[in-house]
C-alpha cells in the first residue's frame, strides 16, 4: 500500500488505525487452539489477522512484519514533516511495497528528501543497514536518511556512529 502523508494529524490517524488493527490481532491470539502446532499453523497460514492500515485479512506473521514496516515509515515521516516542511509531505511505500528502485519514504517535492526504513532485532541483521546505506549514498536527494526500529535502540535518536557517505541514520522508538 502506497500512500501520502502531508501533516502530523495524518500520521497520527494512521498510527491509530495500526493500533486498532493490532488490538484486533491480540484478541484473535487469545482464541488460538490449545494444541501448540495447530496454534502456530494458524498464525502462519490462516488469515486471522489484519492488514495494519486496512481491515483486510492477513495471517498473523505477515501482519507482524507489515505492522512494523508501517510503524517505522510513519514515525520517520512524522520527524521528516517537522524537519523538512519544504518536502510538501511524503509518499510512503514501506517494505516490499516500494517500487523497484523506489524509496520507502520520499518527499512529494522532488529531490528534497529520501529515506529507507526497516525494523529488525539488530540493524545489521541480513545486512539491511549496510544495503540501505549503499542505496541511499547513490541517491540524488538533498537529504538522505535511514530509519530503523530495534529493541537494542529503544529511543528516537540519531545514530551518528552508524552513518556514512552523508546518509543520516536514526533509530525510532517503538512507543
C-alpha positions in Angstrom: 0.0 0.0 0.0 1.5 3.3 -1.1 0.0 6.5 0.4 0.9 10.1 1.2 1.0 12.0 4.5 1.1 15.7 4.5 0.5 16.5 8.2 1.3 15.2 11.6 -2.5 14.7 12.0 -2.5 12.2 9.1 0.4 10.4 10.6 -1.4 10.2 13.9 -4.6 8.9 12.3 -2.6 6.1 10.5 -0.9 5.2 13.8 -4.3 4.9 15.5 -5.6 2.6 12.8 -2.5 0.4 13.3 -3.2 0.3 17.0 -6.8 -0.7 16.4 -5.8 -3.5 14.0 -3.1 -4.6 16.4 -5.6 -4.8 19.2 -7.8 -6.9 16.9 -4.9 -9.3 16.3 -4.3 -9.6 20.1 -7.9 -10.5 20.6 -7.6 -13.2 18.0 -4.5 -14.6 19.6 -6.5 -15.3 22.8 -8.7 -17.7 20.8 -5.9 -19.9 19.3 -6.3 -23.6 19.6 -4.7 -25.3 22.7 -2.6 -27.6 20.5 0.7 -25.9 20.0 1.3 -27.0 16.4 -2.2 -26.1 15.4 -1.8 -22.7 17.1 1.4 -22.0 15.2 -0.1 -23.2 12.0 -3.0 -20.7 12.5 -0.5 -17.9 13.0 1.4 -18.7 9.8 -1.3 -19.9 7.4 -4.8 -18.7 8.5 -5.9 -15.2 7.6 -6.9 -14.4 11.2 -5.0 -11.2 11.4 -5.5 -7.9 9.6 -3.5 -5.6 7.3 -2.1 -2.8 9.5 -4.0 0.0 7.8 -7.0 -1.8 6.3 -9.3 -4.3 7.9 -8.2 -6.9 5.3 -7.4 -10.4 6.3 -3.7 -11.5 6.6 -2.0 -14.2 8.5 -0.6 -13.0 11.8 3.1 -13.5 10.8 2.5 -11.2 7.8 0.6 -8.7 10.0 3.6 -8.5 12.3 6.0 -7.9 9.5 3.9 -5.3 7.8 2.9 -3.6 11.1 6.5 -2.8 12.0 7.3 -1.7 8.4 4.5 0.8 8.5 5.3 1.9 12.1 8.9 2.8 11.1 7.9 4.6 7.9 5.2 6.6 9.7 7.4 7.6 12.6 10.1 8.6 10.1 7.5 10.7 8.2 6.4 12.4 11.4 10.0 13.5 12.0 10.6 14.5 8.4 7.4 16.6 8.3 8.9 18.6 11.2 12.4 18.8 9.8 11.5 19.4 6.1 8.3 21.4 5.5 9.7 22.2 2.1 9.2 18.5 1.2 5.4 19.2 0.8 4.5 16.0 2.5 5.8 12.4 2.0 5.0 9.4 -0.1 5.2 6.2 1.9 5.8 2.8 0.3 7.3 0.8 3.2 9.0 -2.6 2.9 8.0 -4.8 -0.1 5.6 -2.2 -1.3 8.3 0.1 -2.6 8.6 0.1 -6.4 11.7 -1.3 -7.8 14.4 1.4 -7.3 11.9 3.5 -5.2 12.2 4.5 -1.6 10.2 3.7 1.5 9.7 7.4 2.2 10.3 10.3 -0.2 9.2 13.9 -0.2 6.4 14.9 -2.6 8.6 17.8 -3.7 11.1 16.1 -5.9 14.7 15.8 -4.9 14.4 17.1 -1.3 14.2 14.0 1.0 14.7 10.3 0.6 14.7 7.6 3.2 14.8 3.9 3.7 13.2 2.3 6.7 13.2 -1.1 8.4 12.6 -3.0 11.7 14.9 -5.7 12.9 16.2 -7.2 16.1 19.6 -5.8 15.2 20.2 -3.2 12.5 23.0 -5.3 10.9 20.7 -8.3 10.5 20.6 -9.5 6.9 23.0 -6.6 6.1 19.9 -4.4 5.9 21.5 -1.3 7.3 24.6 -1.8 5.1 22.4 -2.3 2.0 20.2 0.7 2.8 23.3 2.9 3.3 24.7 1.9 -0.1 21.4 2.6 -1.8 20.9 6.0 -0.1 24.5 7.0 -0.8 23.8 6.7 -4.5 20.6 8.7 -4.3 20.3 12.3 -5.6 18.1 13.7 -2.8 19.5 16.7 -0.9 18.6 15.0 2.5 19.1 11.2 2.7 18.2 9.0 5.7 17.9 5.5 7.0 15.5 5.0 9.9 15.2 1.7 11.8 13.4 0.2 14.8 15.2 -2.2 17.0 14.8 -3.2 20.7 18.6 -2.6 21.0 18.0 1.1 20.2 14.9 2.0 22.3 14.9 5.7 21.8 14.4 8.0 18.8 17.8 9.5 18.3 20.5 10.0 15.7 23.0 7.1 15.4 26.0 9.0 14.0 28.4 6.1 14.6 26.4 4.1 12.0 26.4 6.8 9.3 28.5 7.0 6.2 28.6 8.8 2.8 26.4 11.7 4.0 23.4 9.5 5.0 22.0 10.2 8.4 20.9 7.1 10.5 18.2 7.4 13.1 16.7 4.8 15.4 13.0 5.3 16.2 11.3 4.3 19.4 8.6 1.6 19.4 6.4 3.7 21.6 
